[in-house]
Amino acid sequence: MSLKFEIHPSANPTPEKERAAKLENPGFGRVFSDHMAIVRYRQGEGWHGARVESRAHFPLDPAGAVLHYAQEIFEGLKAYKRDDGGVNLFRPDANAKRFRSSAERMAMAPLPEDVFIEAVEQVVRIDRAWIPGGEGSLYLRPFMIANEVFLGVKPSAEYIFSVIASPVGSYFKGGPAPVSIWVSENYTRAAIGGTGAVKCGGNYAASLRAQAEAIEHGCDQVVFLDAVERRYVEELGGMNIFFVFEDGSLSTPPLGTILPGITRDSIITLLRDSGTVVREEPYTIEQWRKDAASGRLKEAFACGTAAVISPIGKVHSASGDFAISGGAAGPVAMGLRKMLVDIQYGRAADPHNWIRKVL
Ligand SMILES: *Cc1c(COP(=O)(O)O)cnc(C)c1O
């Protein structure tokens, strides 16, 4: 299926000087570009009304389904400016595919993958002036909400799909600082049969209390354990996790109740390309503590589109704290980070065809 997008450029785009000031130090997620893409769905009519237009409020009826039953999914990917002035997307087809499987799990209308990619590309093209140079990027946020006006509990018959864009700086000024994480023993993130593998707002709503607990304990992030035995490490609130061992091998928790991260998948692929052993296998918090103490564990790091790779320096829990690689950023995490970022910005070869040149 393919939809033709009507393009309506903004009549009042942000003046160049104001935009330059905003791009100076954009931080994360508070500055937005001038345009958005929008596509609507209605049962019986299908996807229609594809437009790129000025970024504006959505008129929402107070009885709109998303406001009551949280039928909502999203994605996150970035557009990177190359040295030659062109623009790269990284694996947008993987985001489109995951968005479709998220929609299926949430009983929402699946958006054709080519429409997803087209919407993202249209926003990047029209707002290319909003892509910061250097280590910055334009963070793209495709999302879908249920929009039927009905308080009955059922899958909505109407949806709005949209893409908005937010320029972001380098996540870490002066190189990635190791993060400290709090082991959530009171709250879990996902159970078998639930929505752990879905990128939906509801998972985040349910994680906020645990994240707040992490902050209260002086930590940057929360790490969740499995919901059955409460001992297997799953992932952080919004990032997957890897462990690096003394013998040079790595491990990461298996798919199932965790979010299938595209960064996670890319790291596994890059490691296997270089002949490194990566196991997708369960790992307990007790083992983690023991391995950190014995020196068998060399590094641990979290990964995701927003921060790429964050080394984990310290782990805090109600039953005691421990440090990993002396609390510093390790060479494996830093090497992988550079490999990934170099591919994303077009500075390194791209043997798996992950890059899509938009401009
Ligand atoms: C988005 C997300 C990730 C990381 O996925 P990427 O595709 O690598 O950005 C990890 N965990 C959760 C819960 C997420 O929502």
The ligand as a MOL file (V3000), in Angstrom:
LIG
                    3D

  0  0  0     0  0            999 V3000
M  V30 BEGIN CTAB
M  V30 COUNTS 15 15 0 0 0
M  V30 BEGIN ATOM
M  V30 1 C 12.7880 1.9050 22.9930 0
M  V30 2 C 13.1800 1.0430 24.1320 0
M  V30 3 C 14.4250 0.3990 24.1870 0
M  V30 4 C 15.5260 0.6100 23.1720 0
M  V30 5 O 15.1470 0.3230 21.8660 0
M  V30 6 P 15.9770 0.9060 20.6350 0
M  V30 7 O 15.2690 0.3790 19.4540 0
M  V30 8 O 17.3470 0.3970 20.7570 0
M  V30 9 O 15.9310 2.3960 20.7620 0
M  V30 10 C 14.6790 -0.4510 25.2500 0
M  V30 11 N 13.7730 -0.6550 26.2160 0
M  V30 12 C 12.5720 -0.0330 26.2140 0
M  V30 13 C 11.6100 -0.2980 27.3130 0
M  V30 14 C 12.2400 0.8310 25.1690 0
M  V30 15 O 11.0510 1.4490 25.1680 0
M  V30 END ATOM
M  V30 BEGIN BOND
M  V30 1 1 1 2
M  V30 2 1 2 3
M  V30 3 2 2 14
M  V30 4 1 3 4
M  V30 5 2 3 10
M  V30 6 1 4 5
M  V30 7 1 5 6
M  V30 8 2 6 7
M  V30 9 1 6 8
M  V30 10 1 6 9
M  V30 11 1 10 11
M  V30 12 2 11 12
M  V30 13 1 12 13
M  V30 14 1 12 14
M  V30 15 1 14 15
M  V30 END BOND
M  V30 END CTAB
M  END
